[in-house]
Amino acid sequence: MDNSNSPVPNRFTVFMWLRRGLDVLWAPGVAVFSAILVGAVIILFTGQSPLAAYAAMIKGAFAGKNMVNLASTLNRAIPIIGMGLASAISIKSGFFNIGGEGQMVLGGITAALAAIYIPLPAPVLLPLVLLLAALSGALYALLAMFFEFRFNVPLLISTLILNYPARYFASYLVTSPFRDVPSGMNQTLLVPTGVQFANLVPGSQLNSGVFLILFIIFLSVISIYFTVPGYNLRMAGINRRFAIYGGVDIKKVGYWVMAASGAVAGLVGAILVLGVLYRFIDDALTSPLYAWVGIMSALLSGADPLGVALAGFVFSAIQTGGYGMERETNIPRELSLVLQALIIMFIAVRSNFHFIRKTER
């Protein structure tokens, strides 16, 4: 019987995608809920009301006149999601890039200097600035991959160590040759107005860089799940030996993955410089810990791009809501950091539990 016109395959495909979506959301949802419960117990021990504390946190993250608080949450989520995507691309392939901070800093300083000192009209200069920022992050990430394949230096070590030269090099540039001397601070001059990202919500710093992040999310989903290189990437992450046996060029995958990861991190640095700071300021990109919260978002979501977006938004809401909670209650905003740590802890416990069960079988 000819079943070519049967609707079953379509329904089966929809079911599989729905099941995959539930798998992505289930573990993070349980982790977040468990962290909220433990956080409530901690708040009770301080003599405060958990309901009042969480209500203030929600208000601080989403309420406010003219949606200013929500805009602030979205603005903080942009670099977290971006750095989460940079981490997720590498984690998905089994190559762990934890050097996103250095790659982001190089992208930021490159964007600032290119925007200030390249004499081109804004419509031409802005794409060039973004390209140079992505290229600087990609090349720096490739350096770590080269050390892995050429000198057998573990990627975790090389990417972590390479954060520091990038930070110190950028710091040198803004404290000596490219410093805005009249300001008295370690920072560059302002980037030209024509290359600054447009502000979307008055009273907040939410800017048009959000559309670039949305495009990166879309591109990540398409590349990872609907292309041959993406299939090779996922196979390398699931079982590297099997991937090699199946003809996958691991070196090619590794270089491609690290270049893409570093490029995304470099673009995040450019977004912060062109859309939030309007110049490169020493330590301004690293002190909020965007790269490390991004790694947590990638771990929380199982390195799924859409899950990274959701996890990054959740972490951003917790952080911005913490300020609102501190303003309206006697609970310090450090509780938001405790909640983040609890979420990651519950994810780690769940992963370890499944590993033990599989081992026992």
N, C-alpha and C positions, 0 to 999 in steps of 0.2 A: 504494500500500500504506500502511496506517495504521501509523505507527511511534510513536504516542503512548505505547504501553506498553513501548517498547523501553528496555532498561537502558543503552543506549549513552550518552545524555545524562548520566545520573547518573555513569557511570564517567568520562566526559569532564570533568565538573565536579570530581570528586575528583582527577583527574590534574592539572587546571589549578591547583587549590589546592596540591597537593603540589609542583608545579613552582615555584609562586610562593614556597612556603616554602623550597625549595632555593635559589632566587635570593636570598632575603633572607639566608640563612645562609652562602652560599658565599663571598662577598667578605669579610665579617667573619671567617669561619673562616680563610681564607688569610692575612688581615692579622695575626690573633692568632698563628697558627703561625709566620709569618715573623718577627714581633717576638720570639717566644720563641727562635728560632734565633739571631737577631742578639744578643739578650741573653745567650745562652749563650756566644757568642764573646767578648763583653765581659767576662763573668765569668772565662773562661779566661785572658784577658790579665791579670787581677788575681791569678792564681795560685790561684784557688779552684775548687771543683768545681761545675759547673752543676747536676748531678743533686742534690747536697746542698742547693744553694741553692733550687732549685725544690721539692724535697721539704719544706724548711722553710717555704717560702711557702705551699704547699698545706696543710700542717699548721696554719699560723697563720691561714689563712682558713676552714678547715672542721673542724678537729679540736677538741680541748679537752674538758674534763670537762662533762658535761651539755649538750653542743652549744653551749657558750658562744661559741666562736669563730665557728661558723656563724651564730648569732644576731647576733653583732656585725657580720658581713658583711652579713646581711640588713638590719640596722638602718641601716648606712651606705648600703646600696643604695636605701633608701626615698627620700631626698631627691634622689639622683642620677637615679633613674628618673623621679621626679616632674618634675624640671627638664628631663630629656630629653624627656618627653612635652610639656611646655610649648613646647620648641623645635621638636619634630617637627610639632606642629599647624601652626605658622607656616611651617616649611620646606616642608611638603607642599603648601602653597598658593602658594609663591613669595614670600610676605611673611616676611622674616627678622627675627624678634624676638630680639635679643641683649641685651634689657633685663630678662631674667628675674631677675637678681640684685636689682635695685631693686624689682621687683614682689614678690619673695619677702620682702624686708625689710619692705615696707609691710604685707604680709599677716601677718607675724610680730608686728610692733608693734601692729597693729590687734587681732589675736587676744589678745595679752597684756592690753592696756588694756581691751578689752571684757569679758574674763573677770574682771578684777579689779574694775572699777568699775560694771558694770551689775548692779543688784540683782534678779536673777531666780533662780528655782530651777534647779539643774543640768540637769534634763531639758529645760528650755526654753532655757537659756543656751547649752549646747554647740552645738546646731544654729545658733543665732543667731551665735555667735562664728565658726563656720566660714563662714557666709554672708557676714558682714562682711569676713572675711579675703579670701574669693574676690572680693567686690565691690571691695575696695580695689585688689587686683592688676589686676582687669579694667579699672577706670576709668583707672588709671595707664597701662596698655597702650593704651587707646583714645586717650589724649592724643597718643601718638606717631603713631597712625594718622591722627588729625585733622591733625597737622602735615604728614603726607605728602600728604593729599588737598587740604588748604586752602592750604598755603604751599609745597608741592613740596619739603619737606625730606626727603631720603632716609631711609628707615626704619632702615637700618643705623646711620646717624649719630645720629638722634634717640633710638633705644632705648638705644644705648650711653651717650650723654651723660646720659640721664635716670636712669641707675643712681646717679649721684653725688648729685643732690639728695635722692633717697629715702634713701640711706645717711646723709647728713649730717642730714637732718630727724629720722630715727629716733635718731641719736646725740644730737642736741640734747634730744629728749624724755626720754632715759634719763640724761642728765647734769644736767638742770635740773628741769623741773616734775614728772616722774614717777619720779625716782630713788629707789631704796631706800637712803636716807641711812645708816641704821645698818650696812649691809653694807660701806660704804666703796668700793663698786664701781659702775661705770656699768651699772646694770641696774634692772629694775622689781621690784616685790614678787612673791612667788610667786603663781601663779594658784591659785584655789581647788581643793581636792582633787577636788571633784565633776566638774570639767571636764577633769581630767587624763586622758590616754589610759592604759588599763590596761597594765601590764607583762605580757608573755607568757612570757618566759624569765627566771627568777631569775638574778641575776649579770650580766645584760646589760641594754641599754637598748631592746631590741626591744619595740615597743608595738603597740597595736591600730590605730595609724595605717596599718599595712601593709594592712589591709582597705580603707581609703579609697583607697590607691594602686591596689589590685587593681580596685576599682570604677571608677576613672578609666581604667585600661587597657581594661577591658571597654567602657566608654562610648565611649572613643576609637575602638576598632575598629568598633563598631556605627555611630557617627556618620560616620566617614570612608568606610567601605566599603559601607554598607547604607542610606544616606539620600540624598535629593536634594541637600541642602546639602553633604554630603560629596562627592558626585559633582562639584558645581560647584567645590568646594575643590580637588579633584584636577585637574580640567580647567584651572583657573587656574594651578596649579603646573606643569602639563605645557606648556601653550601659552596664554599670557594673551590674545594677539590672537585665536586661534581661539575661546577661551571667550567673549570679547566678541562675536565674530561670531555665535556660537551663542545669544546672548541672556543670557549670564550677567552679572549686575550685580556688577561687580568691587568697587565701593565697599562694597556690602552684604557681599560675601564677606570683604573686608579687615577691616571692623569686627567681623564675627562671629568671624573667626579670631583677631584680636588680643584680643578680649574673652575668648574661651575660653582662649587661651594665658596671658594675665595672671591669669585666675581660677585656673588650675592652679598657677601659680607662687605665688600668694597662699595657696592651700591647703597647699602644701609648707611655707611659712613657719609656718603655724598648726600643722602636724604637729610641726615641730621644737620649737616653743614649748610645746605642750600634751603632747607625748609624750617629749621628750628633756631639754630645758632646764628646763621648768616655769616659766619666766619669759623675758622678752626680755633678752638680754645683748648689749651693744654689740660688734659685729664677730664674734659667735659664729656667725652664719648665713653670713657672707661669707668668713671666713678659711679654711674647708675647701674653698672653690672648688666648691661643689655645682653652681652654675649653669653654670660653664664645663665641668666634667666631664659635665654633662648635655647640653650642646651637642655634645661629642665623642661621647656615646652616640647622639644623634640622627643625627650624620653617619655614624657607623660602621654604623648599622642601615638607612640609607637612609630615615630618618624613618618607619619602620614601627613602630606602637605595640608590637607583640609583640617586634620586634627591639630596640626601645629597652629593654624590660624585661630581655632577655637581655644586651645590651651593658652596661647599667647594673650588672647583677649581676657581670659579668666585671670591670669597672673597680673595683667595690667589693672584689671578691676580691683583685685585684692590690694595692690599697691596704692592706687589713687584713693580707693575707699578707706585705706588705713589713715590717710590724712584727715578725712572727714570724721572718722571715728574718734581720732585724737582731739579734734576741735570740739565735738559735742559730748564726749564722755571723758572719764578719767583714765581711760585705757590707752596706753601709748601705742603708736603706730607700729612699733616693733612686733606686735601681735601678727601683723600681716606677714612678716618674715617667718614667724613661727608656723603660720598656716601653709606657706609655700614649702617649708621644710617637711611638714607633716604629709603633704600631698605626695612629694617625691618619695618619702619613706614608705608610704602605703603602696605605691607603685612598685618599689623595690621588693617589698615583702611579698607582694603578689607574684612577681616574676620568679623569685627564689622558691616560693611554694610550688609553682608549677614545675620548676626544674627538679625539685626533690621528688615530686610525684612521678615524673617521667623516668627518673633514674631508678626508682623503686620498681617500676614495671619491668 
